[in-house]
């Protein structure tokens, strides 16, 4: 299974994403594109969307 397919299987679920530039983000995967994913996260009480390139993701963990 490719990394992109694994990300697609986690779409709509709560995950923790660790990126190469040191950022760790927790949220729900809204969609997965050819080379990016869109993560919806609650930051300081405001719903935000982050676009993260798949090439920059070090770890993608499903949260229970």
C-alpha positions as protocol buffer text, in pm:
chain_id: "A"
residue {
  index: 1
  type: UNK
  ca { x: 0 y: 0 z: 0 }
}
residue {
  index: 2
  type: UNK
  ca { x: 140 y: 340 z: -96 }
}
residue {
  index: 3
  type: UNK
  ca { x: 159 y: 627 z: 149 }
}
residue {
  index: 4
  type: UNK
  ca { x: -106 y: 817 z: -48 }
}
residue {
  index: 5
  type: UNK
  ca { x: -346 y: 521 z: -33 }
}
residue {
  index: 6
  type: UNK
  ca { x: -289 y: 493 z: 342 }
}
residue {
  index: 7
  type: UNK
  ca { x: -370 y: 864 z: 380 }
}
residue {
  index: 8
  type: UNK
  ca { x: -687 y: 816 z: 171 }
}
residue {
  index: 9
  type: UNK
  ca { x: -792 y: 527 z: 398 }
}
residue {
  index: 10
  type: UNK
  ca { x: -763 y: 765 z: 696 }
}
residue {
  index: 11
  type: UNK
  ca { x: -972 y: 1038 z: 529 }
}
residue {
  index: 12
  type: UNK
  ca { x: -1241 y: 1163 z: 768 }
}
residue {
  index: 13
  type: UNK
  ca { x: -1055 y: 1027 z: 1070 }
}
residue {
  index: 14
  type: UNK
  ca { x: -863 y: 1207 z: 1342 }
}
residue {
  index: 15
  type: UNK
  ca { x: -485 y: 1186 z: 1290 }
}
residue {
  index: 16
  type: UNK
  ca { x: -154 y: 1327 z: 1407 }
}
residue {
  index: 17
  type: UNK
  ca { x: 82 y: 1443 z: 1130 }
}
residue {
  index: 18
  type: UNK
  ca { x: 453 y: 1506 z: 1184 }
}
residue {
  index: 19
  type: UNK
  ca { x: 627 y: 1704 z: 910 }
}
residue {
  index: 20
  type: UNK
  ca { x: 995 y: 1741 z: 817 }
}
residue {
  index: 21
  type: UNK
  ca { x: 1003 y: 2105 z: 920 }
}
residue {
  index: 22
  type: UNK
  ca { x: 933 y: 2009 z: 1282 }
}
residue {
  index: 23
  type: UNK
  ca { x: 561 y: 2069 z: 1293 }
}
residue {
  index: 24
  type: UNK
  ca { x: 321 y: 1825 z: 1455 }
}
residue {
  index: 25
  type: UNK
  ca { x: -45 y: 1877 z: 1375 }
}
residue {
  index: 26
  type: UNK
  ca { x: -354 y: 1701 z: 1506 }
}
residue {
  index: 27
  type: UNK
  ca { x: -683 y: 1711 z: 1319 }
}
residue {
  index: 28
  type: UNK
  ca { x: -912 y: 1542 z: 1069 }
}
residue {
  index: 29
  type: UNK
  ca { x: -807 y: 1466 z: 712 }
}
residue {
  index: 30
  type: UNK
  ca { x: -1057 y: 1640 z: 485 }
}
residue {
  index: 31
  type: UNK
  ca { x: -911 y: 1531 z: 152 }
}
residue {
  index: 32
  type: UNK
  ca { x: -604 y: 1381 z: -11 }
}
residue {
  index: 33
  type: UNK
  ca { x: -473 y: 1510 z: -343 }
}
residue {
  index: 34
  type: UNK
  ca { x: -199 y: 1383 z: -572 }
}
residue {
  index: 35
  type: UNK
  ca { x: 80 y: 1530 z: -357 }
}
residue {
  index: 36
  type: UNK
  ca { x: -87 y: 1696 z: -57 }
}
residue {
  index: 37
  type: UNK
  ca { x: -350 y: 1648 z: 211 }
}
residue {
  index: 38
  type: UNK
  ca { x: -584 y: 1896 z: 374 }
}
residue {
  index: 39
  type: UNK
  ca { x: -607 y: 1873 z: 751 }
}
residue {
  index: 40
  type: UNK
  ca { x: -881 y: 2043 z: 953 }
}
residue {
  index: 41
  type: UNK
  ca { x: -766 y: 2139 z: 1302 }
}
residue {
  index: 42
  type: UNK
  ca { x: -905 y: 2340 z: 1591 }
}
residue {
  index: 43
  type: UNK
  ca { x: -644 y: 2604 z: 1684 }
}
residue {
  index: 44
  type: UNK
  ca { x: -720 y: 2837 z: 1975 }
}
residue {
  index: 45
  type: UNK
  ca { x: -1091 y: 2776 z: 1930 }
}
residue {
  index: 46
  type: UNK
  ca { x: -1093 y: 2850 z: 1556 }
}
residue {
  index: 47
  type: UNK
  ca { x: -1135 y: 2580 z: 1291 }
}
residue {
  index: 48
  type: UNK
  ca { x: -838 y: 2601 z: 1050 }
}
residue {
  index: 49
  type: UNK
  ca { x: -737 y: 2408 z: 740 }
}
residue {
  index: 50
  type: UNK
  ca { x: -376 y: 2322 z: 670 }
}
residue {
  index: 51
  type: UNK
  ca { x: -238 y: 2202 z: 340 }
}
residue {
  index: 52
  type: UNK
  ca { x: 54 y: 1966 z: 396 }
}
residue {
  index: 53
  type: UNK
  ca { x: 265 y: 1821 z: 115 }
}
residue {
  index: 54
  type: UNK
  ca { x: 288 y: 1441 z: 128 }
}
residue {
  index: 55
  type: UNK
  ca { x: 664 y: 1461 z: 60 }
}
residue {
  index: 56
  type: UNK
  ca { x: 708 y: 1657 z: 386 }
}
residue {
  index: 57
  type: UNK
  ca { x: 523 y: 1409 z: 608 }
}
residue {
  index: 58
  type: UNK
  ca { x: 746 y: 1198 z: 833 }
}
residue {
  index: 59
  type: UNK
  ca { x: 473 y: 1022 z: 1030 }
}
residue {
  index: 60
  type: UNK
  ca { x: 97 y: 984 z: 999 }
}
residue {
  index: 61
  type: UNK
  ca { x: -73 y: 830 z: 1302 }
}
residue {
  index: 62
  type: UNK
  ca { x: -443 y: 748 z: 1342 }
}
residue {
  index: 63
  type: UNK
  ca { x: -583 y: 862 z: 1679 }
}
residue {
  index: 64
  type: UNK
  ca { x: -850 y: 676 z: 1868 }
}
